[in-house]
Amino acid sequence: MIYYMIAGHTLSHDVQTIIQVFYPNLHYYLTDKPSPNALTIESRWENHEVIASLYRNGILCDTVSLPLSSDIQTLKEQKRMIKASIYTLLKKETGIRPQWGFVTGVRPAKSINELLDAGYSEEEARTYFIENYDVMPKKAELAIEVARWERSLLAKNNPDEISIYIGIPFCPTRCLYCSFTSYSLQQYNSKVDPYLDALEKELQYLSEYSKHYTIKNIYIGGGTPTSLTESQLERVLSKIHALFSISDSIEFTVEAGRPDTITEEKLRIMKEYGINRISINPQTMNESTLRAIGRKHTPDEIREVFFMARKLGHDNINMDLILGLPNEGATEVEKTMKEIQSLAPDSITVHTLAVKRASMLKENFDQYLMTETQEMEEMLAVSNQYAKAMGMHPYYMYRQKNMVGNFENVGYCTPHKEGIYNIQIMEEKQTILAAGAGASTKIVNLEQNRIERIFNVKSVDDYITRIDEMIQRKKDGLPKHN
């Protein structure tokens, strides 16, 4: 565990976030005095400097002080200085040089886009990242490349356009690393139809509200939407078609996800109802790892489902991969990438394992051999090399807390196969209406540069019994039409 203290400011979240870069997957406690039995980091703000100090077992070991910059009045700069002081201290203490420096935000490319919007050139934005956040040049270049693709696609946005997210929070089983709102069908099978009843009620309201807008993206995620039976899946897709105006220009995605939930009939149903983008997510093509993480399918089944989807006309298939799974190294990642290259999907999303607090992996962390930072860097290099060999470019990126090595998740695609919904989520330039347990509606006001959120309850049981309340939250929170 790690303790931390603050004095002269209230930015405790920023202090904890930068500590996590160097000491991930621990417990972090705010305290008012150094711990006599553990490491304690102090962040102190004084008149003309910001100070970071390290105590080991209650004894002061090191201190770093940085003079305050001229534009310290802005909250952004205050946060930067707080993080910079702790970063400098812990980089010296641990010998670790994080690739992203002390950029801790989820959306690095969005930060680049904000600089470009403010009049910076690409070179100036790159330099800003490197000099002000100690970002490695290759990571700054990645952020620039992703921002460039995002800007070209976001330029097509219109103010009256929205996206819709629909959550199906059921899975056959729970994977080792998963922390999403998902419920095992072994326990919740009897709740699926009541859940769909409630979901349809919420979609009915959203369809009425959305008539004032143009729908550009519909994304059905989870959980695993294809864990529904064939008739349940058709029920959902049929209802969406009945409620919403769906044109050929809409990106209509189903996160098909786990191959063991996909049948030929489900693929046919999705094609019939206009689904034009699906994900088939192996995570890894190493069978022993699949068993270890709780996946009930084999690499052969992944290949079988993929070719079945191609045969039925699915011409925009994404595949998700996770780097840093227990007991995997660069050799295992290269095996996976070779297999993926032979399948030739239209896009891949390369995730760096994040050890989430609510996951079984976090609960049993000590039982697994985890990836070191240097090895994760090699894995990322392998995945990038194969993505380029497949003719793909990086088009979106995001980061999470507790990622192994503090790296990034990157979406790669072949030309014109970008997942537009993914970009909208990352850049927050479009309102997204969300339905389902755990779903979060995001209201984007570009004129006022403001984002508001309306949350649904996470529990399936609560969602079913409180569906009228979920709808009322939207009635109260969504902007009123003129």
N, C-alpha and C positions, 0 to 999 in steps of 0.2 A: 504494500500500500504506500501511497504518497500523500504527504500533507502539504498544504500550501496556506500562506497568509497574505493578506493584502492590507495596505495602509495608504491613505491619501487618495484613494480612488475606489470605485465600486465595480470594476470590470473583472469580477471573479470568473465568469464564464470564459473570457479570453485567456486568463491565466491558466485555467485547467486545460483548455484546448491545446495550447502550445506545449504544456508539460506532457500531454498525451502523445505528442509527436515523438518524444524521446523515451517515454516510459509507457508504452501502450498496454492495454488489457489488464490494468490494475484497478484498484479502488482508490478514489481521490477524495480527500476530506479537507474542507475548509476549517482552519483552526485559528486560535488567537495567540498561540505560543508554539515554539519548535517542539516537535515530538522527541522524547528522550530515547526512542527505540526505532526510529525510522528516518527516512530522508524528508526534509521539509524545505520547500521553496518559498521565499518571501518576495513579493512584488510591492515596491514602495514608491510613491510619487511625492517628490518634494518640489520646492519652488522652481528650481532651474534644471532639474535632472530626474530621470527615472532610474530606479535602482533595483537590481535583482540579486538576491543573496541565497546561498545554499548552506543548509545546516545538516550535518550528519550526526544522528543521535544527540541532538540538542546543541552541538558545537558548531559555531560558524566556521565554514571551510573556505568560502570564496564569495566575492562580491564583484558585480559588474555595474557600472553606472554610465548612462548615456545622457549627453546634454539634450535638452528639449529643442525641437526644431521650430522654425518660425511660424508654421501653420498649425501649431498644436491645438488651436481652438476647435478644429473639426474633430468629431468623434472618431472618424476613420483614422486620422493621424494619431489620436490618443491611443487607440487600439494597436496601431502599428508599432508605436514606441514601446508599449507594454510588452508586446510579443517579442520585439527585437531585443530587449534587454534580457529576457529569460532565455531566448534562443541563443544569444551570445554566451550566456553563462553555461547552459547545458551542452552546447556544442563543444565547449572546452572541457567540461566535466566528463562527458561520455565518449568523446572522440568520434561521434556520429555526425556526418554531414548530410542532412536530408536533401534529397533531390529537388524538392519544392521549396527549400528554404523555410521561411516561416509563413508561407501562404497556407492558411488552414481552411479556407472557404471551400464550399462544395463545388463552385462553378468558376474555375480559373478563366475559362474562355469568356465568360460573361464579364469578368473584370477587364479583360483585354478589350472587349467590345465597348465597355464604358469609356475606356481611354480613347479609343478610336472615335467614338461619338463626340468626345470633348475636343477633338482636333488633333490628337497625336497621330503621327505616322506609324506604320507598323514597326519601323526600326526604333522609334522613340518609345513605343509601348513595350517592345522587347527589352530595351535598355532599362526602362522603369522597373520592370519585374526583376531583372537581374540585380540592379543597384539598390533598389529600395526593399526587396524581400529576399535577397540572396538566393534567387532561383537559379538552378543550373541552366546554362544556355540551351541545352537540348530540350529541357522541359518548357522553357519560355518559347522556343520555336514550335513545339507541339501545340501550345496554347494559341499561338498566332495562327497556325495552320487550321486548327479547328474553328477559331473565330472567323477566319476568312470564308470557310464553307458555310458557317451559320449565317453570316451576313448576306451572302448571296441568296440564301433560301428565305431568310426572314424579310428580305426586301419585297417579297411577293405578298406579305401579309396585308390584309385590309382591316380597317377598324371594326367592321361589322361581323368579323369571323370569330368563331369559337370552336373549341374542341370538347369532346365528351369522353369521360372515363367511366367504365362500368366494372365494378369489382366482383369477382366470383371467388370467395375466400376459402375454397375447399381444395384439398390435396389428398391423394391416396394415402400417403404417409408424410411425416415431417422430416425434411433433410437435416443433417447434422448442423449445418451452418445457418439455417433459416431463422429469421426473426420477424418475418412478415406476418400480417394478420392472416393466418391460415388455419384451417381446422381439418383434422383427419376424418375422412369419410368412414373409417371404421367406427368412429364414435358419433359422427354427426349426419349419417346418411338420412335419418328420418327428418332432419331439419332442412334438407335441401329444397323441397317443394314449398314449405312455408316461407323460406328465405326468398325464393323466386317470386312468390306472391307479393311480398313486401317490396322487392326490387322493382317489380312492374308498376307498383303504385308510385314509387318515387320517380321512375322513368316517365310515367304519365304526366306528372307535374313538370318535369324538365322539358318534355316535348312541347308543352304549352308555352313555357317561358322562352324556349329557344326559337320559336316561330319568328321572333323579331331579329334573328341573326342568321348568318350562313354557317352551316356546319362544315368544317374542313377536315376534321379527324375524329374518328371514333376508335377508342382503344379498349378492348376487353382484356383485363388482366386479373391477377389473383395473388396468392393461390395459383391454381391451375384450372382455367376455364374448361379444358377438355376432360377434367375429372367428372364433369356432368355426363349423364347418360346421353345417348344419341337423341332421344326424344326431348330431354331437358335442354340440350344445346339448341335443338331446332326451335323449341319454345322461346328461348331467349332471343335468337336471331329473328324469328318471325315477328316477335313483339317490337323489336327495334325497327324493323321495316314498316310496321303498321303505325308507329308513333312518330318517326322522324323522316324528313325529306332527305333521301340519300342519293346523291348524284354520282356519276362515274368519276368525278374528280376527287371524291372523298378518299382519304387514306383510311382504310377500314382494317384494323389489326386485331387478331386474336393471338394472345400469348398461349399458344398450344403447349409449350413447355415440355413436360415429361413425355418421352416417347411411349411409355407404358400406358398412357391414357389415350393415345391416338389410334383410331381405327380408320379403315378405308371409308366407312360410312360417314364418320365425323368429318373427314376431309372433303367428302363429296358434299355434305350439307353446307360446310363453310363456303365452298366454291359456289354453290347454288345461291347462297344469300349474299354474294358479292364481297366476301372477305378477300382482300387483295394483298394482304401481308400477314404472314404467320411466323412464329418462332418455334423451332424445334431445338430444345436446349439440352445438349449432352452434358455440359459442364466439364467433362473429361472423357477421353476415349480409352481410359485404362480401367479394365474391369475390376481389379482389386480395389481401386479407389471408389468406384461406383458403389460397391458393396459397403465399403467403410463409411461412406457419407449417407447411406440409407436409401440409395436409388435401387429400384426393383427392375432395372432393365440392363441389357448388355450392349456393347458396341454394335453387335450384329443387328440388334433391334433398332438402334438409332439409324443405321444405314438403310434398313428395310423400310422404316417409316419415311425417311427422307425421299427415297426413290419412289415410294408410293405417292407422296405428295406431288412430286414432279410429274408423274404419269397422269395425275388427275388435273394438271394444268396450273398448279401453284408456282408462279414464276417470280415470287418475291419472298424468299425464305431467309430468315435470320437464325443464327445459331449462337447461343450464349455459352461462354467458357469461363471457368474460374481458375486463376493462377494462385498457387500457394495452398492448395488443398493438402491435408495431412499426408505426409510421406511421399509427396511429389516434388521432383526437382526439374531442372532444365531438360533432362533426358526424357522424362515423362511428358513434359509439355511439347517437346518436339515431336514425339510420337503422336500426340493428339493433333497437333497442327498438320502433320502429314496426312492424317486421316481426313481432317476437315478439308484440306486442299483437294483431296481426291473426290470429295463430294461436290465441291464448287458451289457453296451457298452464295446468295446475293449479298449478304452482310454477316458480320460477326460482331459480337460485343464481348470484349475481353475484360473480365472483372478481376480485380485484385482482391483476394479474400479479405473480408472485414469480419473480425470476431465480434459479433453483436452480443449485447448484454443478455438478450432474451433467447439466445440460441443454445442448443444442447452442446455445441462445441465450447461455448464459454463455460457452461456448467462443468464440463469434463476436460478442461483445457490441458491439464497436466498429463493426460493420457496420450497426447498426440505429439509427434515430432513435427514442429512447425518450421516454416521457411524463414531463413535469415535474409536480411536486407540485400546483401550482395547477390544471393541466389535469385531473389525476386527480380532484381535488375536484369539478370541473365534471361529469366523467363520472359520478361517484357520484351527484351531485344529479340528473342526467338519469335514471339507472336507477331511483333511488328514486321520482322523480316518475311514471314509467311504471308501476312496480310498484303504486303506490297507485291509479293510474288503472285498473288491471286488477283492483282490489278485493283486493289482496294485503297482507299484513302481514309484518314480519320475525319469523321464529320461531327461527332459530338463526344463530350467527355464530362465526367463528374468524379468527385472524390467523396469519401466517407470517413468518419471517425474510426479509429482502431483498424485501419487498413494495414496489412503487413508491409512494413517499409515506408509507410506514408506515401504510397504511390497513387495510382489513378485507375479509373475504369474508362476504356476507350471504345467507341463504336466505329467500326470500319465498314465501308460498303463499296461495291462496284459503282460505276457512274450511273446516276439517276435512280439509285435504289436507297437513298437516304430515308431513314425513319423520321418523317417530319414531326410527328408527335413527340419524339424524343427531344428534338431541338426546342420545341415549344415549351416543354417541361423545364429544360435546362436554362433557357434564356428568359423565361417568364415575360414573354411579350404578348401572350394571348390568354384570355379567360378560359378556364377549363371547368366545366360543370361535371361534378363527380357523384356517382350513385353507388351505393353498396356499403357493407360494413367496413369501417376503417377508412372510407374514401374521404378525400379532402378537396372541396371546391375552392378554386383559386380565382379570385376576381382581380384582374389587372386593369388599372387605370393609368394609361400611358401619359395622359395630359398632366396628371398630378404626380406621376412617378410613384404610385402607391399600389401595394398589393394587400388584399384582405383575404382571409380564409374562413371557410365554414366547414366544420368538422362533423363527420358522422361518428357515432359510437363504434368501437371496434368489435365488441362482442356480437356474435351472430344472434344469440338469444335476445339481447337488448335491442338489436336492430329490428328484429321481427316484432317485438312487443311495443317498440317506441317509434315505429315508422312514421306515424303522424307528427311526432315531435321533430324528426329529421326533416320532413317536408316543411314544417313551420319554420325551422331554422333558416331554410333557404328563402322562404317567403319574406322573412324579416331581414335577411342579410343581403340578398341579391339586389342590384340596382333596379329601381323602378323604371318602367318604360314611360316615355312621354305620351 
